[in-house]
Amino acid sequence: MKLKELRSKKWFKFISNKYVLILLIFGGWMLFLDSNSWLIHRELNEEVDKLQVNKEYYQKEISKDKAIIENLNDSFELESYARQHYYMKRADEDIYIIHYDTID
């Protein structure tokens, strides 16, 4: 196309306006090049979402641990927990630990 034909187009007149050019340059700068750009905000939002998921997971784990701690107030439950997890025994008992090893 010749330059005269291009200048007669409406979209070319609109884009070649100095205010529109400045606005486009400013918008490009703010979206991609600035230190507070849209790309950086998107990365930070993804990180916040991951941290929210971690927070929910750890809150569930804390509530499970609190329930276990409440159960351990009972002496029978405390003894049962110690036997299962720490292999503790009474003085007159013998404990045999059997590990099942599977070969596929």
Secondary structure, DSSP 8 states (H G I E B T S, - for coil): --HHHHHHSHHHHHHTSHHHHHHHHHHHIIIIISTT-HHHHHHHHHHHHHHHHHHHHHHHHHHHHHHHHHHTTSHHHHHHHHHHHH----TT------------
